[in-house]
Amino acid sequence: MESAMVELGNIALKEDLISIIDQAIDAGLDAETFANMVAERIDMRHPVDDRLAADTVSAGAGDTLYEPGDLPPGLISLPAAAEVYRRPVGTLRQAVRNGKVRRMGRQKGAAPGGYVVVNRAELEAWLAAPKNKGGRPRENRY
C-alpha cells in the first residue's frame, strides 16, 4: 500500500515537472539554458565529488575541449568507443562516473557540453580486466 502511494506521488511530481518545462519553453527559454539551470540547481542541492561529476551536462572548468576530428592520438570519445568496442555508451559513461576510466576532457558535439573523451589504452585495460560479478562460485560438476 505504501509503495503504491509513493508511486502515485512520483507520478504527480513528474507531471508537475513536465508542466513547468512546458511553461518555460512557451515563455521562450531555450533548451540549453534550461538544461544548464537544472544542472546548476541539482549541483546546489546535491553536491557531488569529482568522480561522480564525470558526466555532467556542461563542460567543467578544468576540462580540455577538443574540436571534432582534432583528438590527440590515444584519446577517444565515448560514442566512438562504444562503436569500436561494441559496448553500450551508458556502460562506458558509468565506468567514467565510477572512476574506473579517467576523463581526459570533452569533444565538441551534438550533446550539451560535448562528448566525454577518455584515454584509449586505459579504456582497453578496463575492458580486458576480469569482472567480479559477485556471488558464490559455482561448484565444479565434472
Secondary structure, DSSP 8 states (H G I E B T S, - for coil): -HHHHHHHHHHHHHHHHHHHHHHHHHTT--HHHHHHHHHHHHHHHS---TTGGGG-SS--TT--EE-TT---TTEEEHHHHHHHHT--HHHHHHHHHTTSS-EEEEE-SSSTT-EEEEEHHHHHHHHHS-----S-------
